């Protein structure tokens, strides 16, 4: 899942340039754009941090990511 995490990181840095967005906003946007289960991931991470999200996805195995996708 390193590829997905890398894509998310690029998008995160783009979103991070928008000073009006909070980290929670960025987390929600990333989850929505990449069809991730935001509520499930938030419970797993105990936060809505987009930086933790990308790190978390890097640690997942390919088969594990299916648990976090909406489709």
C-alpha positions in Angstrom: 0.0 0.0 0.0 3.0 2.2 -0.2 1.8 3.5 -3.6 -1.6 4.7 -2.2 0.2 6.2 0.8 2.5 8.1 -1.6 -0.4 9.4 -3.6 -2.1 10.5 -0.4 1.1 12.3 0.8 1.3 14.3 -2.4 -2.4 15.3 -2.1 -1.8 16.1 1.6 0.9 18.5 0.9 -1.3 20.2 -1.7 -4.1 20.5 0.9 -1.7 21.7 3.6 -0.9 24.8 1.5 -4.5 25.9 2.1 -4.3 27.7 5.4 -8.0 27.6 5.9 -8.1 23.8 6.2 -7.7 22.1 9.5 -5.9 18.8 9.8 -9.3 17.2 10.4 -10.6 18.8 7.2 -7.6 17.4 5.3 -8.2 13.9 6.8 -11.8 14.0 5.7 -10.9 15.2 2.2 -8.3 12.5 1.8 -10.6 9.8 2.9 -13.4 11.0 0.7 -11.2 11.4 -2.4 -9.6 8.0 -2.0 -12.7 6.2 -0.9 -11.5 5.3 2.6 -13.6 4.5 5.6 -13.0 7.7 7.6 -14.9 6.6 10.7 -13.2 3.2 10.8 -9.7 4.7 10.3 -10.4 7.4 12.9 -11.3 4.8 15.4 -8.2 2.7 14.5 -5.9 5.7 14.8 -7.7 7.4 17.7 -7.4 10.7 15.8 -8.2 12.5 12.5 -4.7 13.3 11.5 -3.8 13.1 7.8 -0.2 12.6 8.6 -0.9 9.6 10.8 -3.2 8.3 8.0 -0.4 8.3 5.4 2.0 6.6 7.9 -0.7 4.0 8.8 -1.3 3.2 5.1 2.4 2.7 4.5 2.4 0.0 7.2 -0.5 -2.0 5.7 -0.1 -5.1 3.6 -2.0 -5.1 0.2 -4.7 -7.4 1.5 -5.3 -5.4 4.6 -6.2 -2.2 2.7 -9.5 -3.7 1.6 -10.7 -3.4 5.2 -10.3 0.4 4.9 -11.8 1.0 1.5 -15.5 2.0 1.0 -16.1 -0.3 -1.9 
